[in-house]
Amino acid sequence: MQRFTDCVAVVTGAGSGIGAQTAVRLAQEGAKVILAGRTLSKLQSTADLINRSSENAVSEIFQTDVTSEEDVQELTTFVNQKYGKLHVLINNAGVSGKSRILELNASEWDRIQETNLKSVFLVSKHLGKLMMETGSDHYPAIVNVASLSGHKAGAMIPHYSSSKAAVINFTKALAAELAPYGIRVNSVSPGFAETPLTADGLKNKRFEEAIIKNTALRRVGSSEEIANVIVFAASKEASYMTGSDLLVDGGWLIT
């Protein structure tokens, strides 16, 4: 399918995992994709992956820190000057960490909140204005990547769980604000999938077995499976959906 022909898309945290796979899917389906992230080498790896996936795929790298408003403004200026429009925004940048609440440093709390929540606010604020100017011919859409942990607090990740719960509620508020402009805003909450954030934990056999035992489908998901849902939420096929959170957890919450 070519659901994003002539569309311009920005994917934050595009250097690996879900962000990289989402960028590949968007490019394969015709979008011109701007890969945004901190680490140039990772972004280049995604760009190479896109180039190998399709002869006609188009991607560009923009190295940036999405927790910095100045950097986000520069990203917005780049997209505006290069394309003058934006149809799809995927807020995927995220980090995690482990700590008990009573042992959690304020600096670590701030690091998680800034990357997982503040970045969504900043990128949506600035690029959202460009999307308003683009108009609704292509059903402009924002998809924020939240988490299963935003629905159910996880042990040892209070800062991560809190940030992702906030992303879900921020999504609803943004959806209400941008609806008059024809811009849809939804979030996707992945469960346990193979990503850089879960790689260390899944190396532990007992941890992996516990995850599988508590997942209705009895397996860990993949980055590609999460990307499939993100791309759907951004597409015209979801044109009447906004303010929703799509839980993609293999049935974790129903077990």
C-alpha positions in Angstrom: 0.0 0.0 0.0 1.0 3.6 -0.6 -1.1 5.3 2.1 1.3 8.3 2.6 2.2 9.3 -1.0 3.1 13.1 -1.1 3.0 13.2 2.7 5.8 14.6 4.9 6.4 12.9 8.2 8.7 13.5 11.2 9.6 10.6 13.5 11.4 11.4 16.8 13.6 8.7 18.4 14.0 7.3 14.9 17.4 5.8 15.5 16.3 2.4 16.7 13.5 0.1 17.8 9.9 1.2 17.3 10.9 4.6 15.9 13.2 3.1 13.2 10.6 0.5 12.2 7.9 3.1 12.0 10.1 5.4 9.9 10.8 2.5 7.5 7.0 1.7 7.1 6.1 5.3 6.5 8.9 5.6 3.8 7.9 2.4 2.2 4.4 3.7 1.9 5.4 6.9 0.1 6.1 9.5 2.9 9.1 11.7 2.9 10.5 11.0 6.4 12.6 13.2 8.6 14.5 11.1 11.1 15.0 13.1 14.3 17.1 12.0 17.2 20.3 12.6 19.2 22.7 10.0 17.9 23.8 10.6 14.3 25.1 7.1 13.8 21.8 5.5 14.8 19.9 7.8 12.5 22.2 6.9 9.7 21.5 3.2 10.3 17.8 3.9 10.0 18.3 5.9 6.8 20.4 3.0 5.4 17.6 0.6 6.4 15.1 2.7 4.6 17.2 2.9 1.5 17.6 -0.8 1.4 13.9 -1.4 1.9 12.7 0.5 -1.2 14.3 2.1 -4.2 12.0 5.1 -4.1 12.0 5.7 -0.3 13.0 9.2 0.8 14.4 10.0 4.2 16.5 12.8 5.8 18.4 13.0 9.0 18.0 15.9 11.5 20.2 15.5 14.6 18.4 17.2 17.5 17.6 17.0 21.2 13.8 17.1 21.4 14.0 18.1 25.1 15.4 21.4 24.0 12.9 24.0 22.8 15.6 25.7 20.8 16.5 22.5 19.0 12.8 21.7 18.3 12.3 25.2 16.9 15.3 24.5 14.6 13.7 21.3 13.5 10.4 23.1 12.8 12.2 25.7 10.7 14.0 23.0 8.7 10.8 21.2 7.9 9.0 24.4 7.0 11.8 25.7 4.8 12.4 22.4 3.1 8.8 21.2 2.6 6.4 24.0 3.8 4.1 21.4 5.2 3.8 18.4 7.6 1.2 15.6 7.6 2.4 13.1 10.1 4.2 13.5 13.4 5.3 10.4 15.5 6.5 11.3 19.0 8.5 8.2 19.8 11.6 9.5 21.7 11.8 7.8 25.1 14.1 6.5 27.8 13.6 4.3 30.9 15.4 3.4 34.1 15.0 1.5 37.3 14.7 2.8 40.8 12.5 2.6 43.9 10.6 5.8 44.6 12.3 6.4 48.0 15.7 5.9 46.3 15.0 7.9 43.2 17.2 11.0 42.5 15.4 14.1 41.4 17.8 14.4 38.5 16.9 11.0 37.2 13.2 11.8 37.6 13.7 14.9 35.6 15.7 13.0 32.9 12.8 10.6 32.3 10.1 13.2 32.4 12.0 15.5 30.0 12.6 12.9 27.4 9.3 11.0 27.6 6.8 13.9 28.3 8.4 17.3 27.8 9.6 16.3 24.3 6.1 15.4 23.3 4.8 18.8 24.5 7.6 20.7 22.7 7.5 18.9 19.4 3.7 18.9 19.3 3.6 22.6 20.2 5.9 23.7 17.4 5.3 21.2 14.7 1.6 21.2 15.4 1.5 24.8 14.3 3.0 23.8 11.0 0.4 21.0 10.7 -2.4 23.5 11.3 -1.1 25.5 8.3 -0.9 22.3 6.2 -4.7 21.8 6.3 -6.7 18.6 6.4 -6.5 17.3 2.8 -4.2 14.5 3.9 -5.8 14.0 7.4 -2.8 15.3 9.4 -2.1 13.1 12.4 0.0 13.0 15.5 0.8 9.7 17.2 2.4 9.7 20.6 4.1 6.5 21.8 3.0 5.8 25.3 3.3 2.4 27.1 1.5 -0.4 28.8 3.2 1.1 31.9 1.0 4.2 31.5 -2.0 1.9 32.3 -0.5 -0.2 35.0 2.4 1.0 37.1 5.5 -1.3 36.9 7.7 -2.2 39.8 11.0 -0.2 39.9 9.9 2.2 37.1 7.7 4.8 38.8 9.3 7.7 36.8 8.7 5.9 33.5 5.2 4.8 34.4 4.3 8.3 35.5 5.6 9.9 32.3 3.8 7.5 30.0 0.5 7.9 31.9 0.9 11.6 31.4 1.5 11.1 27.7 -1.8 9.4 27.4 -3.7 12.2 29.0 -1.7 14.9 27.2 -2.7 13.1 23.9 -6.4 13.5 24.8 -6.0 17.2 25.7 -4.1 17.9 22.4 -6.7 16.0 20.4 -9.4 18.2 21.7 -7.4 21.3 21.0 -6.4 20.4 17.4 -9.6 18.7 16.3 -11.1 22.0 14.9 -8.1 22.1 12.5 -8.7 18.6 11.2 -5.6 17.2 13.0 -6.1 13.9 14.7 -4.0 13.0 17.8 -3.8 9.4 19.2 -1.4 7.4 21.3 -0.2 3.9 21.1 0.8 2.0 24.2 3.1 -0.9 23.5 3.3 -3.8 25.8 6.5 -5.9 26.1 8.2 -5.9 22.7 11.8 -6.4 21.6 13.2 -2.9 21.7 16.5 -1.3 23.0 14.5 -0.4 26.1 13.6 -4.0 26.9 16.8 -5.7 25.6 18.6 -6.0 28.9 15.6 -7.3 30.7 14.8 -9.9 28.1 18.3 -11.3 28.4 17.2 -12.6 31.8 15.5 -15.9 31.1 13.4 -15.8 34.3 12.2 -12.2 33.4 11.3 -13.3 29.9 9.4 -16.3 31.1 7.5 -14.2 33.6 6.5 -11.8 30.8 5.4 -14.6 28.5 3.4 -16.2 31.3 1.5 -13.0 32.0 0.8 -12.2 28.4 -2.4 -13.7 26.9 -0.7 -14.4 23.5 2.2 -16.1 25.4 5.0 -14.3 23.6 6.9 -11.0 23.4 6.0 -8.6 20.7 8.2 -7.1 18.0 9.0 -3.5 17.1 7.5 -4.2 13.7 4.1 -5.2 15.2 4.0 -1.9 17.2 5.0 0.1 14.2 2.1 -1.5 12.2 -0.4 0.0 14.7 1.3 3.4 14.8 1.3 3.7 11.0 -2.4 2.7 11.0 -3.3 5.4 13.5 -1.5 7.9 11.3 -3.2 6.8 8.1 -6.5 7.8 6.5 -7.9 4.5 7.5 -8.1 5.9 11.1 -9.6 9.2 9.9 -12.5 9.2 12.4 -10.3 8.3 15.4 -8.8 10.9 17.7 -8.1 11.2 21.4 -7.8 7.4 21.7 -5.1 5.2 23.1 -4.4 1.9 21.3 -3.1 -0.7 23.7 -0.9 -3.2 21.9 0.1 -5.5 24.7 -0.5 -9.0 23.6 -3.3 -9.2 26.2 -1.2 -8.4 29.2 -4.1 -6.5 30.9 -6.7 -9.2 30.4 -4.7 -12.0 32.1 
